[in-house]
Amino acid sequence: MTELGLLRLMVLVSVAVAPLSRRLLGPPPRGWSVAHALGIGLVAAALVGPLPQLAYGWLVFCVGGALMFAVEHGAALRAASRRTATAFAAGVPLAFGVIAATWIAGATNDLRILGYGPHFSFYAALHGNVLGWTLLGGVAALAQRAGRFQRVHLATVFLGFASFLLVALGIDRLAWLKPLGVLGLTLALPLSMLAFLIDARGNRAAFALGALAFGALVLTLALAWLNELGSLSVEPLGGIRAMVWLHGLVNGLVVGPAWLGAVATSGLATRPPETP
């Protein structure tokens, strides 16, 4: 398998997993699961078939879902007199989904968004889906609820948002921005996960999944720092760089799913919403 082929496979997995974080933010609208399944099929067909235009269907799903959530969630927030910062935090993961869907459409249709080709476009899509939509989706769900670490989770969402943008912008042309983004992620995500583990220590399943996500995240962050410092000594696998086959796969197949599973089974994201 080529690196581009592995990127396509990882993107397909990410579109199957990332939207599941939507359920942590409240019940999705009727027909959402069917639309999600249809969207996965469209992305799969666009990635391997002769009709790359089908990827636009996934973009429609993401934009439509984000708009519906904004309308429904906004009404609920106004009714409960919730804080503006909390409301914005809830929408950050879905915004990442729209950004990632745009990059997927750009990669499959060779749109050369910002001048970038398929490789970079898939990198950006994976950052959006895995780090932005999946990981921040779980954190955003925790930030919506009452709890002693709510402010930690809320700060993680916004610091993570800024950091992911710095990483995406620094992957290729603005390389000096990337270390700043990696530093932000190194500070934000582990702290939020540690806070979660403290709260979830009485739930064995949630704690185990959270610990797995935390350990795997530390590994991928270490790989990212070694790569930034030019000290990454892991050999390519079949011509595929370690930052793709190891860093990318661990984030997409272990960190993201384990984190969503931990938050979902903990019950912490279903606490009564905080009111002023």
N, C-alpha and C positions, 0 to 999 in steps of 0.2 A: 504494500500500500504506500502511496506517495503521501507527502505531508499535506498536500491539498485535499487528498481523499480523506485523510484522518480529520482534517478540519471540517469537512462536510459532515462526517459522521458525528463529530462532537456538537456541531451546530444543531443537527437533528435531535440529538439527545437533549440539548438545552431547551429546545422549543417544547419538548414533551414535559420537562421537569419544571422549568421556571414559572409558568403560569399557575402552578399549584399553590404558589405563595399567595395568590389572590384569595384563596379560601380562608387563609388566616386573618384576612382583613374584614371578613364578614361573608355571609352567604352570597355566592354569585347569582346573577339573574338566571331566570329559567332558560334552558337551552344552552347555557354556557359550556357544559361538558361536551355536548354534541359539536358545538362550534369549535372548541379546542381540538377535538379529535379530527375534524375536517381540516383545520388549519395545519395540523401535523402532516396529514396526507398531502396537502398542497405543497408544503415545504419539501417533503420527501420527493415528490414528483418534480419539483423545480430543480432540486439538487442533482438528480440522476437522469431526468428525462429530457425530452426535446423541447419542453415548454417552460423555460425559465420564468416566463411572465406569471406563472402560477404563484410565485413568491409574493406578488402583490396582494394576494388573498390573505396571507399571513399579516401583512401590514394593515389591511382593513380590519382584521380581527383585533389586533393590538390597539389600533386607534379607537375603534368602536368600543372596546372594553374599557379603555381609559376614560373615554368621554362619559360612558354610562356610570362608571364608578364616581367620576367627579360630580355628576349631577346627584346621584343617590347619596353619596357620602357627604357632599356639601350640605344637603338638606338635613341630614342627621346631625351634622356638626352644629348647624345653626339652631336646631331644636334643642340640643343639649348644651348650647353656649360653650362649646369647646374652644380651645386655644387655636389660634391661626397656625402656629408652628407645628402643632400636632397634625392639623389638617394637611399641611404641605408635606409632612413626613409620610403620610399615608399614600400620597400620590407619587412619591419619588420612584418606587420600584416599577410602577406602571409606565412612568415616563421613560425609564431605562428600556422597558420592553418595546416601546415605540421606536426608540433610537436603534436598538438592536435589529428590529424588523426592517428598518430603513437600510441598514448595512447589509442585511441578508439579500434584500432586493437588489442592492447595488452590486453585490458580489456575483449573484447568479445571472444578472442581466448585463454585466460588465459596464455599469454606468459611470465608473471612474469618479465616484464621489470624492470631492476634494483632490482629485488626481490619483487616487489610490486604486490598486488592482484587487483581484480576488483575495490574495493572501491577507493583506492588511484589513480588508473589509470583513473577512471572517474573524480575524483577531478581535476587531472592534465589536462585532456581533457577540462573540463569546464573552467578552468583558461585560457587555451590557446584560446578557441573559444570565450568566452564572454569578458574577460578582454583584451586578446591580439589581437584577430582578429577583434572583433566588436568595442570595445571602441578605441583601438589604430588605428583601421582602419579609423575611423572618424577623429581622431587627425592627422593622417598621411596625409589625404586628405587636411586638412587645412594647413599643413606644406608645401605642394607642391606649394602653391599659394602666390602671393604677398600680403602684409598686414602688419600692424604695429605689430601684435602679431605672426608673422611667426616664430620668434626665440623661442617664448614661446612654441608653438606647436611642433617645432622641438626638443627642449630639453625634452619635455614631452614624445615623442616617445622613446628616448633612455633611459631616466631615468625609464620610465615604463617598457621597455624591461628588464632592469637589475633587477628591483623590482619584476616583475612577476617571474623571474627565482629564486630569493631568496625565494619568497613565496612557489613556487613549491618544491624547495629543502628542505624547512623548515617545510613542512606539517607533515612529519613523523620523519625521522631520525636526520636531522640536525636542530633541533627545534630553535636553537639560531639565525638562519638566517631569520626565518619568520618575527619577529618584524621589522627587517631592511627593508624587502620588503614591509611590511605594511606601514612603515614610508615613504618610497619612493613613494608609491601610494597615500598616504595622501597628500603629497606635490605636486605631479605632476598632477594628473587627475583633482582635483578641480580647480587648477590654470588655466589649459587649458580651462576648461569649463567656468570659470568666464570670461576669455578673449573672448571666443566665445560669451557669453551673451552680453558683451559690444558691440561687432561688430554687433550682430544680433538684437539689441533692436528696430530697425525700422521695423522688420518683426515679426508680432504678432505670427504667427504659429510657426516659427522657435524658437522664444524666449520662447514661452510656452513649447514646447517640450524640449528645452534645460534646462529650469528651472526645469521641471519635472525630467529630467535625473540627474541634479545636486542635487536636494533635495533627490532623492532616493539613489544616490551615497553616500551622506553624511550619510544617515541612515546606509547603509551597511558598510561603513568605521567605523562608531561608533560601530556597532556590532562586527566588526573584532577586534577593539581595546579592547572592553570589554571581548571578548573571550581570547585575548592574556593575559590580566591582570587577568583572572580567575574570572571576575565579571559579566559575562553574566548570567542574571537571567531568561531569557525566557525559559519556559518549553518545553520539547520535545513534538512533536505533533504525536501521534500514534507511539511513539518510535523513531521518526525521529528527530534528533538534530536540534536546531534552526539555526545553521550555514548552514544547508542544506535546510530546508523547508522555512526559512525566508531570510537569507542572500543570498543563492543561487538563490531562485526564484525571489527575487526583482531585483538582478543583471541581471538574464537571461530574465525575462519577462517585466521589466520596464526600467532599466537603459540602457541596450544595444539597444533595439528597439527605445526608445525615442531619444537617442543620434544620431543614424543613421538618424532617421527622421528629427531631428533638422538640422543636417549638410546638408542633401539632400535638404531641403526646403529653406535653408537660401540663397543659391546661392553663398556663400563664397568660396566653394570648386571649383567653375567654373570660378573664376577670371583668367585673363591671367597669365601664369606662370612667375615667377620672372626670369629675366636674369641679369647676372652680369653687 
